[in-house]
Amino acid sequence: MTTPKLHQDQAVIQSLSEGNLEMLDQVYYKYRPEFLKWALRRFKTTPNDLEDAWQDAVIALYERTKS
């Protein structure tokens, strides 16, 4: 049985795999604050480095869904 969250995640991945850049923007802005909050507590680095890490992660997610 598929949970609603899992179904939602699958829909996001499907949308990204189809090249939906609006979905990419939604993912970027929806999860960015939580990632930065978590990463600031977890890693001893600058906010700029964490922002770069977030951007790299989102790019990697998009590239992985396209392959």
C-alpha positions in Angstrom: 0.0 0.0 0.0 1.4 3.4 -1.0 1.3 6.1 1.6 0.1 9.6 0.6 3.6 11.1 1.3 5.3 8.4 -0.8 2.8 9.1 -3.6 3.5 12.8 -3.4 7.2 12.2 -3.5 6.8 10.0 -6.6 4.7 12.7 -8.3 7.4 15.2 -7.6 10.1 13.0 -9.1 8.0 12.2 -12.1 7.4 15.9 -12.7 11.1 16.6 -12.4 11.9 13.8 -14.8 9.6 15.4 -17.3 11.6 18.6 -17.1 9.1 20.6 -15.1 11.1 23.6 -13.9 8.2 25.0 -12.0 8.4 21.9 -9.8 12.1 22.4 -9.4 11.4 25.9 -8.1 8.8 24.6 -5.7 11.2 22.0 -4.3 14.0 24.6 -4.1 12.0 27.1 -2.1 9.9 24.7 0.0 12.9 22.7 1.4 15.6 25.4 1.5 14.8 26.9 4.9 14.6 23.6 6.6 17.9 22.4 5.0 19.7 25.6 6.0 18.4 25.4 9.5 19.5 21.8 9.8 22.9 22.3 8.1 23.7 25.3 10.3 23.3 23.1 13.4 25.2 20.2 11.9 28.2 21.7 10.1 30.7 24.3 11.1 30.8 26.4 8.0 29.5 29.7 6.6 26.0 30.4 5.5 27.3 31.0 2.0 28.9 27.6 1.9 25.6 26.0 3.1 23.7 28.0 0.4 26.2 26.6 -2.2 25.7 23.1 -0.8 21.9 23.5 -1.1 22.1 24.7 -4.7 24.5 21.8 -5.6 22.0 19.3 -4.0 19.1 20.6 -5.9 21.0 20.5 -9.2 22.1 16.9 -8.4 18.5 16.0 -7.7 17.3 17.4 -11.0 20.1 15.8 -12.9 19.5 12.4 -11.3 15.8 12.6 -12.2 16.6 13.4 -15.8 18.9 10.4 -16.3 
